Structure formats: structure tokens, C-alpha cells
Amino acid sequence: MPLPEAQPRTHLHTRAVTYRGFHRQDGLWDIEAEMTDTKAYQIERSERGVMVPGTPIHGMAIRVTVDDSFTIREIMSSSDHTPFDECQQGAQPMQKMVGAVMGPGWRQTIEKNLGGIRGCTHLREMLFNMATAAYQTIPSYQHRLRRAAGLPETETDKPPYHLGKCIAWDYDGAVVQRHYPQFAGWEPLKRRT
């Protein structure tokens, strides 16, 4: 579904962000993010001189290694392109995220460990969305591996975390009725009281 036709305009800036998920041979999971910012026109920076159109202002990457419980075992980052040399100081604080769990409270965990001048704004932005990439990577592949091994589905009396977090996954909606009928109409404990 394309967007409606735009008014006449001039392209100025592009931010490109890519997330990738991998299953490692040792059973852990790697989630990677890359981000670049470029201008469509020439700029001049006192730290970097003349930058022709398409020269990355930011060029950064993160690799997070997690286990099945989404607990961070390792984290690495690189900043090949930054507006200032001082931006390189943002790599070391990322180690504070080792041991954190990508799950409820993820944004607060990032802010607690890397917020403000404790870390890099752009690395924090990428890190926040890495939890979604991990969720898109891990559970569905675990399900596939269980099916391939002939193992039964895991039963639980708790709904998956994503239910009730999106208009499509409304407990009272058709998608939950089709995919998780045991939780159709379910109300979290906080809504029951």
C-alpha cells in the first residue's frame, strides 16, 4: 500500500536502519542492527570537512547475543562514521547491558544503563528496537525446531507477551480468537480488579 502522492518536495536526509536475527551453532542467538544517516546535499563539518551527498554522518552497528530467555550474554558495537571523534566513547558503556533481559521494562533498562550522557543516543535508539527483532527471530524459529523434532507444543496458562499490546492482538479480537482461542476475552489481573 503506497502512501498517497506527496506534495512537490526536495529529498534532504535518509536514515536507513536494518535489523537481522541469527541462530548460532552453539544455540545462542545474534541480533544485529545497522544504522546510517546521509544527506542528499553537500555539507561541511568542522570535524570532518566537506562531505559530499551520500557520505555517512552516522554509520553504526550493534550485535547482541542472547540466550533462549532473551538475556544478553554479549554485546558489541561499532561506530565507523560519527560526527565527532568523542562519539567513540559510546561503545564501552554498552557493556552495562550484559545480563539485561529483552522483555518488559526494556526501555527503562536501556535508559537506566545508557541514558543521558552515559551512552550514545543513536546506539540507544537501535538497541530499543532490537528487542522486537529478537522477538521476531527467536520464538518462531524455536517453534519450527520443535515441530521438526516432532516435539509437542509447549502449554502455558499465561498468554504470550504480545497479546493485548496491539490492535490486532486484542484479547477480544478475531486474531486472538483464531490463533489463541484459550485466551480470547482474557483479562490481565490488573484489569480484573
N, C-alpha and C positions, 0 to 999 in steps of 0.2 A: 504494500500500500504506500505509494509515494505521497509525499507531502503536497499540499496544494501549491500551485505555481507561486513563486516568490516575486516580490516587487523588484524592480531593477536594483542591482547592488554590486559591490566590489568585494571579492574574496580577500580577506586580510590575514586570517590566522587559522591554523589547523592543529588540533590536539588529537593524536592518534594513540589509542590505548588498546592493547591486546592482552588477553589472559589465556593461558594454556594449562591443562592438567595432565599429569602423567602418573602411571602406576609403575613403581620401580621394581626391579627384580628381587630386592630384599623385602618387599611387602609394604614399604612406606610409599608415600605419595608426594610428588613435587607439584607445586602450583607456582607458575611463573607469570609475571606481569612485566610489560614493557610500555613505556610512555615516551612520546616525543611531542615537542611543541615547535612549530615552524611558522615563520611569517611569509606571506606571499609578496612581500616587498623588501627592499634592502633597508637594513637598519645599521646603526653604528653604536657600539657599546665601548665605553672607555676601557673595560677589561678585555674585550675580545676584538676590538677594531671593527672594520666593515664586515658585515655579514650579509652575503647575497641571499636572495629569496630561496627558501628551502633549507637554509643552514639550521640545524637543530639548536634551539636555545636551551631546551631541556632534552636529554636523552638518557633515560634511567631505566633500570631493571631491578626486579626483586625475584628471588627464588625462596620459597618457603617449603620446608619438608615437614610433613605432618604424619602422624600415625592414624590408625583407624578411628580414634576418638577425637580427631581434629586438633590434637595437641601439637604445638610447634616443637619439633626436635632440632631443627637447624634453620637459620635464616641468613641469606646473603643478599647484598645489594651492590649495584654499581651505578655510577653517575658519570658516564662518558662525556656528556655535554651538560654544562651548568653555566648560569650567567656569571657566577663568581667562584673563585678558587675555594673560598671558605665553605661552599656548599658540600665539599668532600667530607666535612666533619659530620655530615648526617649519616654516614654508614655505620660507625661504631655504636651509636645508641640503639640501632635496630636489634642488637643482641639482647636487649631487655625483653624482647618479645618471646624468646625461647622459654618454653614452659607454659605459655598462654594458650588458651583454648579458643579456637574459632567457633563461636557459638553465641548464645545470649550474652549481652553485655560487651560484645566485641568492640564496638565503637568506643565505649568508655575505657576498655583496657588499652586501646591504642592511645587515647588521649592521656590517660594516667602515665603511661610509659614514655610517650614520644611527643606529647602536646606542647604547644608554645615553642620556646627556644630549646627544648630538649631534643628536638628532631627536625626533620625536613618536611615541609608542608606537602610536597609532591609525593614523597615516599609514603607518607601517612594516607594520602588520598588513594594511592594504588593499593596499599595494604588493606584498607577498609573493604574494598570490593573483592579482594582475594578470598574472603570467606564465602562469598556467593559462588565464585569459580570453584572452590573446593567442594561446595555442596553439589554443584552441577557435575563434578567429576567423580566423587567417591561413592555415594550411596547407589547410584545406578549401575556402576561397574561392579560393586560388591554383589548386587542383586544378580547381575549377569554371571558372575563367577559361581554363586550358589546354584543357579539354575544349571550351569554347565557341569557342575559336580553332582547333580541330582539331589542336592540338599533341599529340605523343606524351607519355606519362607519363615522368617522369624516372626513370632507372635508377640504382640505387646498390647497392654491395656491403655497405653498413652498414645495420643495422636502424634504423627510426625510434626516436627517443629514448624514446618511451613504452612500447616493448616491454620486458618484464621489470620493469616498475615497478608492476604491479597484478595482482591475482589473475586477472582476465580476460585480461590480455595476457601471460600466462606463455608463454615460448618453447615449452614442452611442451604447451600447452593448445589447445583446439579453436578458439578465436578466431584465434590466430596461424595455425593450420593453414588456416583458411578465408580469411583476409584477406592474410596474408603467408606463403604456403607456403614461399617460398625461405628463410625464417628459422626455420621450425619445427625445434625441437630445437637451435637455435643456442646456443652458449655464449660469453658475453663472454670476452675474453682473460684477464681476471683470474680467471675460474672455470676456465679450462683448465689453469692451472699448479698 
